[in-house]
Amino acid sequence: MKTLRIWAGVILALALVGVCAWMWAIAWAPARSDYAQQGIDVSDEAGKIDWFTARSSNLDFAYARATVGADVRDALFAENWAGIYEAGIRRGALHAFSLCQLASDQAGNFTATVPRDADALPVAIDLAFRDDCPARPERDVVLVELRQLAATIETHSGKPVILRISPDFEAHYQVSGAIERPLWSTGMFFPPAYSARPWRLWQASTVRRIEGAERPVNWNVIAP
């Protein structure tokens, strides 16, 4: 019986540690003294967002996913795009690249979805392996497609794109050293160092909870 009580106490203690760790994680963000400019990126997976309430989390900017590949439009992009602007937060649009579709078709989807806005942040192209696309084209093919996509989007937006590259996509295709665009790297809690060049943005958390958002959002910082 005594042994059972001891094990029950150990289990309870571990559970409390886990809860405390989770509560810390969902509230954590890099220190403002290190990274003065901080913001979020969202998609319809984050649910609806009250942007006026979200602004109270000291958001300097927000990116909203607009499109995925050649035929998917984020269900909440139009709502997020308008809401970010109305709340007085700097806004940017994001396109999720697909290895299974032509760059020309993906560019058409993006330009038809996102209106021109001279005040918007540079468009971000998200490069990550997706569950709905098992294709792994040769590196040279992917780089040609990415350059075409970037060029078309840049003509539409008037600004160089940002490349958000996941660690596994970078390891496979080594994009950061081949295409000269600002980089957006990812890494939970610790600054990433997997790209060939220094990153401009860092996605530091994918579990941050803020007021006004139904679900966790991605928290990002800009390099000082």
N, CA, C and O of each residue as an XYZ file, in Angstrom:
896
protein
N       0.833     -1.202      0.000
C       0.000      0.000      0.000
C       0.871      1.257      0.000
O       0.595      2.230     -0.702
N       1.938      1.203      0.816
C       2.839      2.346      0.871
C       3.482      2.597     -0.475
O       3.648      3.741     -0.896
N       3.847      1.496     -1.157
C       4.458      1.621     -2.485
C       3.492      2.266     -3.470
O       3.891      3.095     -4.288
N       2.212      1.882     -3.388
C       1.206      2.467     -4.268
C       1.081      3.966     -4.036
O       0.960      4.738     -4.987
N       1.109      4.382     -2.753
C       1.010      5.807     -2.437
C       2.211      6.560     -2.989
O       2.077      7.682     -3.478
N       3.389      5.940     -2.910
C       4.590      6.583     -3.430
C       4.483      6.780     -4.941
O       4.773      7.852     -5.472
N       4.052      5.696     -5.623
C       3.917      5.795     -7.082
C       2.833      6.792     -7.482
O       2.977      7.499     -8.479
N       1.763      6.852     -6.718
C       0.697      7.820     -6.999
C       1.223      9.240     -6.852
O       0.881     10.130     -7.631
N       2.067      9.437     -5.830
C       2.660     10.761     -5.634
C       3.598     11.133     -6.764
O       3.623     12.278     -7.215
N       4.371     10.154     -7.218
C       5.300     10.404     -8.332
C       4.533     10.761     -9.592
O       4.887     11.706    -10.296
N       3.470      9.994     -9.878
C       2.664     10.248    -11.068
C       2.011     11.631    -11.000
O       1.977     12.358    -11.993
N       1.499     11.984     -9.832
C       0.876     13.299     -9.664
C       1.899     14.409     -9.875
O       1.612     15.414    -10.526
N       3.097     14.221     -9.319
C       4.148     15.230     -9.472
C       4.535     15.402    -10.946
O       4.715     16.520    -11.427
N       4.658     14.271    -11.650
C       5.000     14.345    -13.072
C       3.897     15.028    -13.871
O       4.169     15.791    -14.799
N       2.648     14.746    -13.499
C       1.523     15.380    -14.184
C       1.538     16.889    -13.967
O       1.275     17.657    -14.893
N       1.844     17.309    -12.752
C       1.902     18.742    -12.450
C       3.037     19.412    -13.213
O       2.893     20.528    -13.713
N       4.181     18.709    -13.295
C       5.302     19.246    -14.067
C       4.906     19.403    -15.530
O       5.225     20.409    -16.164
N       4.202     18.388    -16.066
C       3.763     18.451    -17.455
C       2.813     19.604    -17.709
O       2.923     20.298    -18.720
N       1.884     19.807    -16.798
C       0.933     20.914    -16.935
C       1.659     22.252    -16.883
O       1.392     23.143    -17.690
N       2.575     22.387    -15.934
C       3.332     23.640    -15.818
C       4.164     23.906    -17.078
O       4.247     25.038    -17.552
N       4.781     22.834    -17.613
C       5.586     22.983    -18.826
C       4.719     23.412    -20.000
O       5.114     24.267    -20.793
N       3.529     22.814    -20.108
C       2.626     23.173    -21.200
C       2.138     24.616    -21.059
O       2.078     25.348    -22.047
N       1.795     25.019    -19.858
C       1.337     26.396    -19.624
C       2.448     27.383    -19.969
O       2.187     28.451    -20.523
N       3.679     27.027    -19.643
C       4.814     27.886    -20.005
C       4.970     27.960    -21.509
O       5.195     29.036    -22.063
N       4.851     26.806    -22.181
C       5.082     26.746    -23.624
C       4.065     27.574    -24.393
O       4.438     28.273    -25.335
N       2.787     27.518    -24.019
C       1.767     28.219    -24.794
C       1.792     29.721    -24.563
O       1.175     30.477    -25.314
N       2.505     30.161    -23.522
C       2.615     31.591    -23.254
C       3.971     32.167    -23.647
O       4.171     33.381    -23.606
N       4.900     31.294    -24.027
C       6.280     31.731    -24.263
C       6.443     32.477    -25.576
O       5.800     32.164    -26.578
N       7.322     33.474    -25.544
C       7.777     34.174    -26.746
C       9.191     34.668    -26.481
O       9.530     34.942    -25.330
N      10.030     34.791    -27.512
C      11.375     35.342    -27.313
C      11.317     36.739    -26.694
O      10.356     37.481    -26.897
N      12.336     37.074    -25.953
C      12.374     38.363    -25.256
C      12.355     39.523    -26.250
O      13.049     39.496    -27.267
N      11.563     40.527    -25.944
C      11.504     41.718    -26.799
C      12.835     42.454    -26.813
O      13.151     43.151    -27.777
N      13.606     42.304    -25.759
C      14.921     42.949    -25.731
C      15.854     42.354    -26.774
O      16.798     43.010    -27.215
N      15.591     41.108    -27.171
C      16.389     40.449    -28.210
C      15.776     40.622    -29.594
O      16.487     40.778    -30.587
N      14.443     40.592    -29.645
C      13.727     40.688    -30.916
C      12.572     41.675    -30.736
O      11.513     41.324    -30.215
N      12.794     42.898    -31.172
C      11.822     43.961    -30.913
C      10.543     43.781    -31.718
O       9.461     44.122    -31.239
N      10.649     43.246    -32.945
C       9.484     43.097    -33.816
C       8.997     41.656    -33.786
O       9.731     40.734    -34.142
N       7.738     41.468    -33.354
C       7.192     40.124    -33.223
C       5.758     40.082    -33.755
O       5.030     41.073    -33.697
N       5.372     38.919    -34.270
C       4.031     38.803    -34.826
C       3.648     37.352    -35.041
O       4.334     36.447    -34.564
N       2.559     37.127    -35.755
C       2.033     35.786    -35.935
C       1.806     35.480    -37.415
O       1.727     36.380    -38.251
N       1.705     34.187    -37.712
C       1.164     33.782    -39.005
C       0.067     32.764    -38.750
O       0.179     31.914    -37.865
N      -1.003     32.862    -39.543
C      -2.190     32.045    -39.294
C      -2.732     31.488    -40.607
O      -2.414     31.966    -41.696
N      -3.559     30.465    -40.459
C      -4.331     29.919    -41.561
C      -5.712     29.602    -41.006
O      -6.001     29.887    -39.843
N      -6.565     29.012    -41.837
C      -7.886     28.650    -41.326
C      -7.803     27.589    -40.239
O      -8.773     27.367    -39.515
N      -6.641     26.923    -40.115
C      -6.468     25.927    -39.061
C      -6.473     26.560    -37.667
O      -6.718     25.875    -36.673
N      -6.203     27.855    -37.596
C      -6.229     28.562    -36.312
C      -7.633     28.995    -35.927
O      -7.841     29.523    -34.835
N      -8.596     28.779    -36.812
C      -9.963     29.207    -36.530
C     -10.126     30.709    -36.703
O      -9.211     31.405    -37.145
N     -11.290     31.186    -36.350
C     -11.575     32.611    -36.491
C     -10.801     33.420    -35.456
O     -10.572     32.968    -34.335
N     -10.406     34.622    -35.859
C      -9.607     35.486    -34.990
C     -10.265     36.851    -34.874
O     -10.617     37.467    -35.879
N     -10.426     37.317    -33.652
C     -10.855     38.692    -33.391
C      -9.593     39.537    -33.394
O      -8.870     39.577    -32.398
N      -9.326     40.201    -34.489
C      -8.043     40.883    -34.665
C      -7.880     42.089    -33.751
O      -6.755     42.430    -33.384
N      -8.957     42.733    -33.379
C      -8.843     43.864    -32.445
C      -8.417     43.366    -31.064
O      -7.651     44.029    -30.365
N      -8.926     42.182    -30.675
C      -8.502     41.584    -29.413
C      -7.086     41.042    -29.522
O      -6.284     41.207    -28.603
N      -6.776     40.401    -30.633
C      -5.441     39.837    -30.838
C      -4.362     40.911    -30.800
O      -3.233     40.655    -30.382
N      -4.713     42.096    -31.232
C      -3.749     43.209    -31.253
C      -3.186     43.499    -29.869
O      -2.084     44.035    -29.751
N      -3.928     43.153    -28.818
C      -3.475     43.410    -27.452
C      -2.265     42.556    -27.074
O      -1.636     42.798    -26.043
N      -1.934     41.563    -27.896
C      -0.744     40.740    -27.651
C       0.512     41.375    -28.228
O       1.532     40.710    -28.408
N       0.427     42.680    -28.519
C       1.568     43.437    -29.046
C       2.055     42.882    -30.382
O       3.248     42.647    -30.574
N       1.119     42.679    -31.293
C       1.468     42.193    -32.613
C       1.988     43.338    -33.474
O       1.306     44.344    -33.667
N       3.196     43.173    -33.986
C       3.750     44.161    -34.908
C       3.386     43.827    -36.352
O       3.393     44.704    -37.215
N       3.072     42.572    -36.610
C       2.704     42.152    -37.962
C       1.944     40.840    -37.894
O       1.970     40.143    -36.880
N       1.269     40.513    -38.981
C       0.568     39.230    -39.084
C       0.569     38.779    -40.536
O       0.289     39.560    -41.446
N       0.887     37.511    -40.734
C       0.791     36.883    -42.046
C      -0.411     35.957    -42.059
O      -0.654     35.221    -41.103
N      -1.157     36.001    -43.146
C      -2.304     35.122    -43.324
C      -2.076     34.236    -44.539
O      -1.744     34.726    -45.619
N      -2.254     32.927    -44.363
C      -2.136     32.035    -45.518
C      -3.249     32.342    -46.498
O      -4.418     32.436    -46.126
N      -2.866     32.497    -47.762
C      -3.844     32.807    -48.801
C      -4.189     31.591    -49.634
O      -5.361     31.310    -49.884
N      -3.158     30.864    -50.068
C      -3.363     29.786    -51.023
C      -2.444     28.609    -50.733
O      -1.399     28.740    -50.096
N      -2.879     27.448    -51.229
C      -2.079     26.224    -51.150
C      -2.054     25.618    -52.546
O      -3.099     25.269    -53.097
N      -0.870     25.494    -53.112
C      -0.764     24.902    -54.430
C      -1.522     25.689    -55.483
O      -1.599     26.916    -55.428
N      -2.084     24.960    -56.448
C      -2.734     25.596    -57.590
C      -4.240     25.717    -57.458
O      -4.874     26.410    -58.254
N      -4.830     25.050    -56.459
C      -6.293     25.000    -56.457
C      -6.954     25.156    -55.095
O      -8.160     24.941    -54.973
N      -6.203     25.520    -54.080
C      -6.790     25.680    -52.743
C      -6.642     27.119    -52.282
O      -5.555     27.694    -52.334
N      -7.737     27.686    -51.835
C      -7.728     29.001    -51.200
C      -8.073     28.828    -49.730
O      -9.034     28.138    -49.389
N      -7.298     29.447    -48.873
C      -7.574     29.354    -47.443
C      -8.975     29.890    -47.157
O      -9.336     30.982    -47.597
N      -9.754     29.113    -46.418
C     -11.156     29.453    -46.195
C     -11.346     30.766    -45.445
O     -12.391     31.404    -45.573
N     -10.349     31.175    -44.665
C     -10.491     32.397    -43.862
C      -9.576     33.526    -44.338
O      -9.434     34.537    -43.650
N      -8.952     33.361    -45.514
C      -8.007     34.398    -45.930
C      -8.663     35.765    -46.068
O      -8.168     36.741    -45.503
N      -9.752     35.857    -46.798
C     -10.386     37.169    -47.032
C     -10.763     37.827    -45.708
O     -10.570     39.029    -45.526
N     -11.299     37.035    -44.792
C     -11.687     37.560    -43.478
C     -10.458     38.009    -42.695
O     -10.464     39.085    -42.097
N      -9.409     37.198    -42.696
C      -8.189     37.576    -41.980
C      -7.524     38.794    -42.619
O      -7.065     39.694    -41.915
N      -7.472     38.823    -43.929
C      -6.823     39.923    -44.647
C      -7.473     41.261    -44.294
O      -6.790     42.253    -44.039
N      -8.798     41.266    -44.284
C      -9.522     42.488    -43.936
C      -9.382     42.803    -42.451
O      -9.192     43.959    -42.074
N      -9.476     41.778    -41.610
C      -9.415     41.999    -40.166
C      -8.078     42.523    -39.699
O      -8.023     43.387    -38.823
N      -6.996     42.016    -40.268
C      -5.663     42.501    -39.898
C      -5.533     43.977    -40.233
O      -5.025     44.764    -39.435
N      -5.993     44.342    -41.412
C      -5.910     45.743    -41.845
C      -6.749     46.647    -40.948
O      -6.290     47.703    -40.513
N      -7.968     46.227    -40.677
C      -8.872     47.055    -39.864
C      -8.346     47.235    -38.446
O      -8.617     48.251    -37.806
N      -7.591     46.248    -37.948
C      -7.034     46.347    -36.594
C      -5.758     47.187    -36.555
O      -5.205     47.427    -35.481
N      -5.290     47.632    -37.715
C      -4.103     48.479    -37.755
C      -2.800     47.714    -37.607
O      -1.801     48.267    -37.147
N      -2.806     46.447    -37.993
C      -1.607     45.614    -37.909
C      -1.031     45.454    -39.316
O      -1.786     45.296    -40.275
N       0.271     45.491    -39.448
C       0.892     45.280    -40.755
C       0.606     43.853    -41.210
O       0.710     42.909    -40.426
N       0.244     43.702    -42.491
C      -0.194     42.389    -42.963
C       0.622     41.897    -44.150
O       1.135     42.674    -44.955
N       0.720     40.568    -44.222
C       1.380     39.918    -45.349
C       0.640     38.641    -45.700
O      -0.042     38.059    -44.857
N       0.776     38.209    -46.937
C       0.111     36.992    -47.410
C       1.134     35.877    -47.606
O       2.305     36.131    -47.886
N       0.673     34.645    -47.454
C       1.551     33.486    -47.549
C       0.963     32.464    -48.523
O      -0.237     32.191    -48.516
N       1.831     31.913    -49.351
C       1.444     30.835    -50.262
C       2.187     29.567    -49.873
O       3.406     29.590    -49.698
N       1.458     28.451    -49.736
C       2.069     27.162    -49.434
C       2.362     26.435    -50.743
O       1.446     26.074    -51.482
N       3.644     26.224    -51.020
C       4.092     25.622    -52.269
C       3.805     24.128    -52.293
O       3.920     23.439    -51.279
N       3.423     23.636    -53.489
C       3.199     22.206    -53.675
C       4.192     21.658    -54.689
O       4.397     22.235    -55.758
N       4.800     20.542    -54.335
C       5.710     19.862    -55.251
C       4.963     19.084    -56.329
O       5.585     18.550    -57.247
N       3.642     19.014    -56.226
C       2.841     18.222    -57.154
C       2.175     19.047    -58.251
O       1.476     18.492    -59.099
N       2.382     20.363    -58.249
C       1.693     21.213    -59.225
C       2.660     22.228    -59.817
O       3.652     22.601    -59.191
N       2.355     22.668    -61.036
C       3.230     23.594    -61.739
C       3.244     24.960    -61.071
O       2.231     25.417    -60.541
N       4.401     25.603    -61.105
C       4.543     26.929    -60.521
C       3.612     27.933    -61.188
O       3.042     28.794    -60.517
N       3.455     27.825    -62.509
C       2.593     28.770    -63.224
C       1.149     28.691    -62.728
O       0.482     29.717    -62.596
N       0.667     27.482    -62.453
C      -0.695     27.316    -61.947
C      -0.811     27.819    -60.511
O      -1.821     28.414    -60.135
N       0.221     27.578    -59.717
C       0.205     28.056    -58.330
C       0.229     29.575    -58.280
O      -0.468     30.191    -57.473
N       1.033     30.173    -59.146
C       1.103     31.634    -59.199
C      -0.249     32.220    -59.594
O      -0.667     33.248    -59.061
N      -0.928     31.561    -60.528
C      -2.252     32.030    -60.934
C      -3.246     31.989    -59.795
O      -4.061     32.898    -59.639
N      -3.180     30.928    -58.994
C      -4.063     30.824    -57.843
C      -3.798     31.953    -56.856
O      -4.734     32.561    -56.336
N      -2.525     32.233    -56.599
C      -2.176     33.278    -55.633
C      -2.594     34.659    -56.135
O      -3.243     35.410    -55.407
N      -2.231     34.998    -57.364
C      -2.513     36.344    -57.868
C      -4.013     36.593    -58.018
O      -4.465     37.736    -57.950
N      -4.782     35.523    -58.222
C      -6.232     35.684    -58.314
C      -6.879     35.832    -56.941
O      -8.013     36.297    -56.826
N      -6.155     35.435    -55.909
C      -6.705     35.448    -54.550
C      -6.299     36.675    -53.759
O      -7.102     37.223    -53.003
N      -5.060     37.111    -53.926
C      -4.518     38.192    -53.099
C      -4.489     39.491    -53.893
O      -3.829     39.562    -54.930
N      -5.191     40.518    -53.426
C      -5.179     41.797    -54.144
C      -3.837     42.503    -54.001
O      -3.125     42.312    -53.015
N      -3.500     43.316    -54.989
C      -2.285     44.122    -54.893
C      -2.438     45.134    -53.755
O      -3.487     45.759    -53.600
N      -1.386     45.280    -52.975
C      -1.389     46.232    -51.861
C       0.037     46.708    -51.654
O       0.883     45.962    -51.163
N       0.300     47.953    -52.031
C       1.657     48.486    -51.951
C       2.174     48.549    -50.527
O       3.384     48.560    -50.303
N       1.261     48.590    -49.557
C       1.667     48.688    -48.157
C       1.844     47.330    -47.484
O       2.278     47.261    -46.334
N       1.517     46.265    -48.180
C       1.611     44.932    -47.574
C       3.067     44.516    -47.409
O       3.954     45.002    -48.110
N       3.290     43.610    -46.468
C       4.614     43.019    -46.281
C       4.945     42.125    -47.479
O       4.043     41.722    -48.213
N       6.215     41.814    -47.681
C       6.566     40.903    -48.775
C       5.838     39.570    -48.646
O       5.649     39.054    -47.544
N       5.440     39.030    -49.774
C       4.763     37.734    -49.786
C       5.729     36.639    -49.322
O       6.912     36.653    -49.665
N       5.209     35.701    -48.545
C       6.011     34.558    -48.097
C       5.589     33.304    -48.855
O       4.399     33.039    -49.022
N       6.569     32.543    -49.309
C       6.325     31.232    -49.917
C       6.780     30.176    -48.918
O       7.945     30.137    -48.524
N       5.848     29.327    -48.518
C       6.125     28.308    -47.508
C       6.571     27.023    -48.190
O       5.837     26.454    -48.997
N       7.774     26.570    -47.864
C       8.353     25.374    -48.479
C       8.474     24.276    -47.430
O       9.340     24.314    -46.555
N       7.598     23.314    -47.541
C       7.582     22.198    -46.596
C       6.962     20.995    -47.289
O       6.146     21.152    -48.197
N       7.340     19.801    -46.866
C       6.711     18.601    -47.404
C       5.288     18.503    -46.860
O       5.041     18.693    -45.669
N       4.364     18.203    -47.768
C       2.951     18.159    -47.408
C       2.427     16.730    -47.536
O       2.835     15.981    -48.423
N       1.516     16.369    -46.632
C       0.965     15.012    -46.638
C       0.194     14.704    -47.917
O       0.105     13.546    -48.324
N      -0.370     15.745    -48.560
C      -1.183     15.512    -49.754
C      -0.347     15.448    -51.034
O      -0.902     15.350    -52.129
N       0.983     15.501    -50.905
C       1.842     15.478    -52.088
C       3.064     14.607    -51.830
O       4.004     15.051    -51.170
N       3.071     13.377    -52.335
C       4.210     12.486    -52.115
C       5.365     12.710    -53.097
O       6.432     12.118    -52.936
N       5.168     13.542    -54.091
C       6.186     13.731    -55.138
C       7.459     14.344    -54.565
O       7.405     15.186    -53.669
N       8.606     13.913    -55.093
C       9.902     14.486    -54.738
C      10.695     14.700    -56.030
O      11.574     13.902    -56.357
N      10.388     15.768    -56.762
C      11.100     16.034    -58.019
C      12.586     16.273    -57.782
O      13.013     16.509    -56.652
N      13.362     16.209    -58.848
C      14.787     16.502    -58.764
C      15.002     17.953    -58.323
O      14.173     18.826    -58.580
N      16.125     18.186    -57.658
C      16.410     19.513    -57.115
C      16.405     20.583    -58.201
O      15.834     21.655    -57.999
N      17.017     20.322    -59.331
C      17.077     21.322    -60.397
C      15.683     21.720    -60.867
O      15.430     22.890    -61.156
N      14.784     20.750    -60.943
C      13.408     21.031    -61.356
C      12.713     21.914    -60.334
O      12.033     22.875    -60.692
N      12.884     21.585    -59.068
C      12.247     22.356    -57.997
C      12.763     23.798    -57.987
O      11.976     24.732    -57.832
N      14.064     23.986    -58.151
C      14.623     25.335    -58.138
C      14.101     26.169    -59.306
O      13.815     27.355    -59.143
N      13.977     25.559    -60.473
C      13.418     26.277    -61.634
C      11.977     26.698    -61.351
O      11.585     27.833    -61.620
N      11.203     25.773    -60.809
C       9.803     26.076    -60.499
C       9.686     27.177    -59.447
O       8.849     28.072    -59.567
N      10.525     27.107    -58.422
C      10.481     28.118    -57.369
C      10.859     29.497    -57.899
O      10.244     30.496    -57.526
N      11.850     29.554    -58.749
C      12.252     30.843    -59.323
C      11.124     31.426    -60.168
O      10.892     32.635    -60.147
N      10.432     30.581    -60.903
C       9.318     31.059    -61.719
C       8.181     31.562    -60.840
O       7.603     32.617    -61.102
N       7.865     30.801    -59.794
C       6.801     31.207    -58.876
C       7.143     32.527    -58.211
O       6.310     33.431    -58.148
N       8.379     32.642    -57.710
C       8.804     33.872    -57.041
C       8.726     35.065    -57.987
O       8.249     36.133    -57.602
N       9.187     34.890    -59.213
C       9.195     35.995    -60.173
C       7.785     36.469    -60.475
O       7.548     37.675    -60.556
N       6.852     35.560    -60.642
C       5.476     35.948    -60.951
C       4.826     36.663    -59.771
O       4.152     37.678    -59.947
N       5.030     36.136    -58.578
C       4.461     36.775    -57.394
C       5.095     38.147    -57.168
O       4.407     39.088    -56.771
N       6.372     38.265    -57.411
C       7.051     39.551    -57.228
C       6.558     40.581    -58.230
O       6.463     41.762    -57.897
N       6.247     40.166    -59.435
C       5.657     41.088    -60.409
C       4.292     41.571    -59.916
O       3.928     42.734    -60.091
N       3.558     40.670    -59.308
C       2.229     41.009    -58.792
C       2.309     41.932    -57.577
O       1.537     42.884    -57.461
N       3.248     41.645    -56.671
C       3.307     42.379    -55.397
C       4.243     43.571    -55.419
O       4.081     44.509    -54.639
N       5.226     43.535    -56.316
C       6.188     44.636    -56.388
C       7.300     44.548    -55.369
O       8.042     45.512    -55.182
N       7.435     43.391    -54.692
C       8.472     43.234    -53.670
C       9.062     41.827    -53.744
O       8.374     40.892    -54.154
N      10.342     41.663    -53.346
C      10.927     40.315    -53.292
C      10.184     39.445    -52.289
O       9.780     39.914    -51.226
N      10.010     38.193    -52.630
C       9.336     37.276    -51.717
C      10.276     36.852    -50.587
O      11.493     37.018    -50.668
N       9.675     36.302    -49.539
C      10.405     35.670    -48.446
C      10.198     34.163    -48.574
O       9.092     33.713    -48.873
N      11.238     33.394    -48.354
C      11.136     31.940    -48.421
C      11.126     31.354    -47.014
O      12.122     31.431    -46.294
N       9.999     30.770    -46.630
C       9.956     30.069    -45.344
C      10.217     28.590    -45.624
O       9.389     27.905    -46.223
N      11.366     28.117    -45.187
C      11.825     26.783    -45.540
C      11.908     25.920    -44.286
O      12.586     26.278    -43.323
N      11.221     24.788    -44.301
C      11.293     23.874    -43.161
C      12.642     23.168    -43.152
O      13.287     23.076    -44.196
N      13.082     22.671    -42.009
C      14.389     22.000    -41.946
C      14.515     20.808    -42.884
O      15.552     20.640    -43.526
N      13.471     19.972    -42.975
C      13.595     18.794    -43.829
C      13.568     19.147    -45.312
O      14.233     18.493    -46.115
N      12.804     20.179    -45.683
C      12.794     20.626    -47.081
C      14.155     21.195    -47.451
O      14.666     20.933    -48.540
N      14.740     21.969    -46.552
C      16.071     22.530    -46.799
C      17.124     21.436    -46.905
O      18.003     21.502    -47.764
N      17.044     20.439    -46.046
C      18.011     19.345    -46.085
C      17.933     18.583    -47.405
O      18.948     18.122    -47.927
N      16.729     18.457    -47.934
C      16.529     17.693    -49.161
C      16.898     18.489    -50.412
O      17.508     17.952    -51.337
N      16.521     19.782    -50.438
C      16.673     20.574    -51.667
C      17.703     21.706    -51.573
O      18.080     22.268    -52.601
N      18.162     22.050    -50.376
C      19.185     23.085    -50.211
C      18.827     24.353    -50.999
O      19.579     24.819    -51.855
N      17.672     24.874    -50.675
C      17.149     26.044    -51.384
C      17.824     27.336    -50.940
O      18.067     28.224    -51.758
N      18.126     27.446    -49.651
C      18.582     28.727    -49.105
C      19.872     29.231    -49.733
O      20.097     30.439    -49.808
N      20.721     28.313    -50.186
C      21.963     28.730    -50.816
C      21.843     28.928    -52.311
O      22.779     29.404    -52.953
N      20.695     28.564    -52.874
C      20.529     28.608    -54.326
C      19.673     29.763    -54.807
O      19.840     30.231    -55.933
N      18.752     30.232    -53.963
C      17.849     31.318    -54.365
C      18.031     32.471    -53.397
O      17.777     32.333    -52.201
N      18.467     33.595    -53.909
C      18.800     34.752    -53.071
C      17.543     35.546    -52.714
O      17.192     36.522    -53.377
N      16.891     35.106    -51.671
C      15.728     35.810    -51.130
C      15.835     35.788    -49.610
O      16.494     34.910    -49.054
N      15.199     36.741    -48.928
C      15.196     36.696    -47.464
C      14.619     35.369    -46.971
O      13.710     34.805    -47.581
N      15.165     34.886    -45.861
C      14.787     33.572    -45.341
C      13.961     33.686    -44.069
O      14.166     34.567    -43.234
N      13.023     32.763    -43.958
C      12.168     32.638    -42.774
C      12.362     31.201    -42.294
O      11.856     30.265    -42.914
N      13.082     31.028    -41.210
C      13.395     29.689    -40.708
C      12.468     29.326    -39.552
O      11.817     30.188    -38.962
N      12.424     28.041    -39.246
C      11.543     27.552    -38.190
C      12.338     26.763    -37.162
O      13.325     26.104    -37.491
N      11.893     26.839    -35.910
C      12.557     26.092    -34.848
C      11.921     26.406    -33.513
O      11.967     27.547    -33.053
N      11.329     25.408    -32.889
C      10.630     25.617    -31.627
C      11.587     26.023    -30.510
O      12.483     25.264    -30.140
N      11.388     27.215    -29.984
C      12.053     27.735    -28.787
C      13.524     28.120    -28.969
O      14.024     28.975    -28.239
N      14.219     27.513    -29.918
C      15.647     27.803    -30.084
C      15.906     28.353    -31.485
O      15.399     27.803    -32.463
N      16.688     29.429    -31.597
C      16.961     30.007    -32.923
C      17.555     28.968    -33.867
O      18.515     28.289    -33.502
N      17.009     28.831    -35.067
C      17.486     27.812    -36.009
C      18.789     28.206    -36.680
O      19.113     29.389    -36.783
N      19.534     27.207    -37.136
C      20.816     27.461    -37.800
C      21.054     26.448    -38.911
O      22.183     26.001    -39.112
N      20.000     26.083    -39.632
C      20.143     25.041    -40.648
C      20.237     25.582    -42.073
O      20.494     24.812    -42.999
N      20.037     26.877    -42.271
C      20.065     27.432    -43.627
C      21.464     27.923    -43.980
O      22.311     28.118    -43.108
N      21.687     28.117    -45.281
C      23.010     28.519    -45.762
C      23.309     29.980    -45.483
O      24.467     30.399    -45.511
N      22.275     30.750    -45.216
C      22.428     32.178    -44.936
C      21.637     32.533    -43.689
O      20.739     31.783    -43.308
N      21.939     33.655    -43.039
C      21.177     34.056    -41.848
C      19.703     34.298    -42.183
O      19.372     34.822    -43.246
N      18.836     33.910    -41.263
C      17.411     34.126    -41.465
C      17.018     35.551    -41.131
O      17.649     36.227    -40.318
N      15.938     35.989    -41.796
C      15.362     37.315    -41.524
C      14.211     37.205    -40.533
O      14.028     38.077    -39.684
N      13.435     36.124    -40.644
C      12.363     35.842    -39.707
C      12.573     34.460    -39.111
O      13.162     33.575    -39.731
N      12.076     34.299    -37.894
C      12.153     33.023    -37.192
C      10.777     32.688    -36.642
O      10.212     33.442    -35.851
N      10.240     31.541    -37.072
C       9.014     31.021    -36.476
C       9.423     30.264    -35.222
O       9.916     29.138    -35.290
N       9.209     30.904    -34.073
C       9.757     30.402    -32.816
C       8.826     29.455    -32.072
O       9.275     28.694    -31.215
N       7.536     29.491    -32.388
C       6.581     28.631    -31.694
C       5.374     28.386    -32.591
O       4.937     29.267    -33.332
N       4.846     27.164    -32.503
C       3.610     26.847    -33.216
C       2.463     26.566    -32.249
O       1.395     26.117    -32.664
N       2.684     26.831    -30.956
C       1.674     26.505    -29.942
C       1.276     27.722    -29.111
O       0.624     27.571    -28.078
N       1.651     28.913    -29.537
C       1.361     30.116    -28.746
C      -0.143     30.367    -28.693
O      -0.826     30.299    -29.715
N      -0.646     30.652    -27.522
C      -2.048     31.023    -27.352
C      -2.129     32.505    -27.059
O      -1.407     33.024    -26.208
N      -3.020     33.188    -27.777
C      -3.217     34.616    -27.559
C      -4.705     34.918    -27.453
O      -5.538     34.147    -27.928
N      -5.025     36.018    -26.841
C      -6.412     36.465    -26.744
C      -6.946     36.751    -28.150
O      -6.247     37.320    -28.989
N      -8.174     36.353    -28.388
C      -8.815     36.632    -29.664
C      -8.712     35.509    -30.677
O      -9.398     35.542    -31.699
N      -7.868     34.511    -30.419
C      -7.700     33.395    -31.346
C      -8.306     32.135    -30.742
O      -8.092     31.834    -29.568
N      -9.064     31.402    -31.554
C      -9.720     30.193    -31.061
C      -8.721     29.085    -30.741
O      -8.929     28.302    -29.814
N      -7.633     29.024    -31.516
C      -6.669     27.931    -31.405
C      -5.252     28.493    -31.389
O      -5.067     29.696    -31.571
N      -4.256     27.651    -31.176
C      -2.865     28.134    -31.173
C      -2.491     28.790    -32.498
O      -3.011     28.437    -33.556
N      -1.579     29.750    -32.413
C      -1.066     30.440    -33.594
C       0.449     30.269    -33.646
O       1.078     29.899    -32.655
N       1.018     30.540    -34.802
C       2.473     30.505    -34.964
C       3.047     31.864    -34.588
O       2.591     32.897    -35.077
N       4.041     31.856    -33.725
C       4.660     33.104    -33.257
C       6.007     33.294    -33.933
O       6.820     32.372    -33.994
N       6.238     34.504    -34.440
C       7.439     34.793    -35.221
C       8.120     36.054    -34.732
O       7.495     36.926    -34.127
N       9.419     36.134    -35.005
C      10.184     37.343    -34.683
C      11.030     37.720    -35.883
O      11.346     36.882    -36.729
N      11.393     38.995    -35.945
C      12.272     39.503    -36.989
C      13.662     39.662    -36.406
O      13.828     40.127    -35.278
N      14.655     39.272    -37.180
C      16.036     39.373    -36.717
C      16.380     40.827    -36.403
O      15.963     41.727    -37.132
N      17.133     41.071    -35.332
C      17.484     42.454    -34.978
C      18.440     43.063    -35.998
O      18.839     44.219    -35.856
